[in-house]
Amino acid sequence: MTAIFKREFQSYFTSPVGYVVLAAYFFFGGLFFYAQCLFQGTSSMMYVFKLMFSIVLIIIPLITMRTFAEDRKQKTDQALLTSPVGVFSIVLAKYFSCLCVFALCSSVYLVEGLILSFFTSPDWSTIIGNVFGSVMLGSAFISIGMLISTLTESVVVAAISSFVINMLISLLDTIAMTVKLDVLTQVLKWLSFQSRYDNFAAGLISLSDVVFFLSVTFLFLFVTDRMVERRRWA
């Protein structure tokens, strides 16, 4: 598992993908930080985190699009699947490589906190809590993107499909407002990634939100494992 993790993680930086992802995330993170904090003279990064939600929707598909689709395209998946490593270990290795790349992206918030410390005394507990919330959000989206990557051998199709699914998830609150059935409205609101992430952005770390994102992550990793296992025996 460790060898697969190292190979997958290093692959992001032996190609332009990792650098493009980091550059794009840092650029928008810095832009929103300047506009919301430095320009307005406030130490609160709440709106920076809220605005970055839309960037996460775009960045995650770029990270996950290669996980399984590229192996299928290059016909290297069979060699991987016939290795002595279990299928779930393979899925976890790829998942953690994606998560580490996204965690590197999220490190931009710590840099911004350091910049703020030169001018004021930022609330580090809130900033670290927000970084944790960002990683929780990214973890859930990564598991979804990995599942989609198992369904195609085209990295472009995987990226676009993941982005479309992410957009639908981000619109759950809007959809909930148009539904007349109260029970369905409550279900859609409960499934909303946006509202749960907004709690982290506001500095509120709720156990229910953490459990929700971890549950979504585990569920989609499990389904990904089943899809890969089925291909293994196909």
C-alpha positions in Angstrom: 0.0 0.0 0.0 2.8 2.4 0.9 4.5 1.8 -2.5 1.3 2.5 -4.4 0.7 5.7 -2.3 4.2 6.9 -3.1 3.8 6.2 -6.8 0.5 7.9 -7.0 1.6 11.0 -4.9 4.8 11.4 -6.9 2.8 11.1 -10.2 1.1 14.4 -9.5 4.5 16.2 -9.5 6.1 14.3 -12.4 3.4 15.8 -14.6 1.9 19.4 -14.7 -1.3 18.3 -12.9 0.0 18.8 -9.3 1.6 22.1 -10.1 -1.5 23.4 -11.9 -3.8 22.4 -9.0 -1.6 24.0 -6.4 -1.1 27.2 -8.5 -4.8 27.6 -9.1 -5.8 26.9 -5.5 -3.1 29.3 -4.2 -4.1 32.0 -6.7 -7.7 32.0 -5.8 -7.0 31.6 -2.1 -4.6 34.6 -2.2 -7.1 36.6 -4.3 -10.0 36.1 -1.9 -7.7 36.7 1.1 -6.6 40.0 -0.3 -10.1 41.1 -1.2 -11.8 40.0 2.0 -9.0 40.5 4.6 -6.2 42.8 3.5 -8.2 45.2 1.4 -11.0 45.5 4.0 -8.7 45.5 7.0 -10.2 42.6 8.9 -8.7 39.5 10.5 -11.7 37.3 9.9 -11.1 34.8 7.2 -14.7 33.4 7.2 -15.6 34.7 3.8 -12.4 33.5 2.3 -13.3 29.9 3.3 -16.9 30.3 2.1 -15.7 31.7 -1.3 -13.2 28.8 -1.7 -16.0 26.3 -1.6 -16.7 27.0 -5.3 -13.0 26.5 -6.1 -12.9 23.2 -4.4 -15.7 22.0 -6.7 -13.3 22.6 -9.7 -10.0 21.5 -8.1 -11.1 18.1 -6.7 -12.0 16.7 -10.2 -8.6 17.7 -11.4 -7.0 15.7 -8.5 -9.2 12.6 -8.8 -9.7 12.3 -12.6 -6.5 10.2 -13.0 -6.9 7.8 -10.1 -8.4 4.9 -12.0 -9.3 6.2 -15.5 -5.6 6.6 -16.5 -4.8 3.1 -15.4 -7.6 1.8 -17.5 -6.5 3.9 -20.5 -2.9 2.8 -20.3 -3.9 -0.8 -19.6 -1.9 -0.9 -16.4 -4.8 -1.6 -14.1 -4.7 -5.4 -14.6 -1.1 -5.5 -13.4 -2.1 -3.4 -10.3 -5.2 -5.5 -9.6 -3.3 -8.8 -9.9 -0.7 -7.7 -7.4 -0.7 -9.2 -3.9 -2.2 -6.0 -2.4 -5.9 -6.1 -1.6 -8.3 -4.0 -3.6 -9.3 -1.8 -0.7 -5.6 -1.1 0.1 -5.2 0.1 -3.5 -8.3 2.3 -3.1 -7.0 3.7 0.2 -3.5 4.4 -1.3 -5.0 6.4 -4.1 -7.4 8.1 -1.8 -4.6 9.2 0.6 -2.4 10.4 -2.3 -5.3 12.6 -3.5 -6.0 13.8 0.1 -2.3 14.8 0.6 -2.3 16.9 -2.5 -5.5 18.6 -1.4 -4.0 19.1 2.1 -1.1 20.8 0.5 -3.6 23.1 -1.3 -5.2 23.9 2.1 -1.9 24.9 3.6 -2.4 28.2 1.9 -4.7 29.2 4.8 -1.9 28.7 7.3 0.3 31.0 5.2 -2.5 33.6 5.2 -2.8 33.3 8.9 0.9 34.0 9.3 0.5 37.1 7.1 -2.3 38.3 9.3 -0.2 37.9 12.4 2.1 40.7 11.1 -0.8 43.1 11.3 -3.1 41.8 14.1 -3.7 38.8 16.3 -5.7 36.2 14.2 -7.8 33.6 15.9 -5.6 30.5 15.2 -8.1 28.1 16.7 -10.6 29.2 14.2 -8.2 29.1 11.3 -7.0 25.6 12.1 -10.6 24.5 12.6 -11.4 25.9 9.1 -8.4 24.1 7.6 -9.7 20.9 9.2 -13.2 21.6 7.8 -11.7 22.2 4.4 -9.9 18.8 4.5 -13.2 17.1 5.6 -15.0 18.7 2.6 -12.2 17.7 0.3 -12.2 14.2 1.6 -15.8 13.7 0.8 -15.5 15.1 -2.7 -12.4 13.1 -3.4 -14.2 9.8 -2.6 -16.9 10.8 -5.0 -14.4 11.7 -7.7 -12.6 8.5 -7.3 -15.8 6.5 -7.8 -16.5 8.4 -11.0 -13.0 7.7 -12.2 -13.6 4.0 -12.0 -16.5 4.3 -14.5 -14.5 5.5 -17.5 -11.0 5.3 -19.1 -11.1 9.0 -20.1 -9.6 11.4 -17.6 -11.5 14.3 -19.3 -14.8 12.5 -18.9 -14.0 11.7 -15.3 -13.1 15.3 -14.6 -16.2 16.8 -16.2 -18.5 14.2 -14.7 -17.1 14.8 -11.2 -17.5 18.6 -11.7 -21.2 18.1 -12.7 -21.9 15.9 -9.7 -20.1 18.4 -7.4 -22.2 21.2 -8.8 -25.4 19.3 -8.2 -24.3 18.7 -4.6 -23.6 22.4 -4.2 -27.1 23.2 -5.4 -28.9 21.0 -2.8 -29.9 24.0 -0.7 -31.3 25.8 -3.7 -33.2 22.7 -4.8 -34.5 22.3 -1.3 -36.1 25.8 -1.5 -38.1 24.8 -4.6 -39.5 21.5 -3.1 -43.0 21.6 -1.7 -42.7 18.4 0.3 -41.4 19.3 3.8 -39.8 15.8 4.4 -37.9 16.0 1.2 -36.8 19.6 1.9 -35.4 18.5 5.3 -33.6 15.5 3.7 -32.0 17.8 1.0 -30.9 20.3 3.6 -29.4 17.5 5.8 -27.4 16.2 2.7 -26.2 19.7 1.9 -22.4 20.0 1.8 -22.6 23.8 1.6 -24.4 24.4 4.9 -22.1 22.0 6.8 -19.0 23.5 5.3 -20.3 27.0 6.2 -20.5 25.9 9.8 -16.7 25.2 9.7 -16.1 28.5 7.9 -18.0 30.3 10.8 -15.7 28.6 13.3 -18.2 26.0 14.5 -16.9 22.5 14.6 -19.8 20.2 15.0 -19.4 16.5 15.6 -22.4 15.8 13.4 -20.7 17.6 10.5 -17.5 15.7 11.0 -19.3 12.4 11.2 -21.3 13.3 8.1 -18.3 14.0 5.9 -16.4 10.9 7.2 -19.5 8.8 6.5 -19.8 10.1 2.9 -16.1 9.4 2.4 -16.3 5.8 3.7 -19.5 5.1 1.8 -18.0 6.2 -1.6 -14.7 4.5 -0.9 -16.6 1.3 -0.2 -18.6 1.6 -3.4 -15.3 2.3 -5.3 -13.8 -0.8 -3.8 -16.8 -2.8 -5.0 -16.5 -1.4 -8.5 -12.8 -2.1 -8.7 -13.3 -5.6 -7.3 -15.9 -6.3 -9.9 -13.5 -5.2 -12.7 -10.8 -7.4 -11.1 -12.9 -10.5 -11.8 -14.5 -9.3 -15.0 
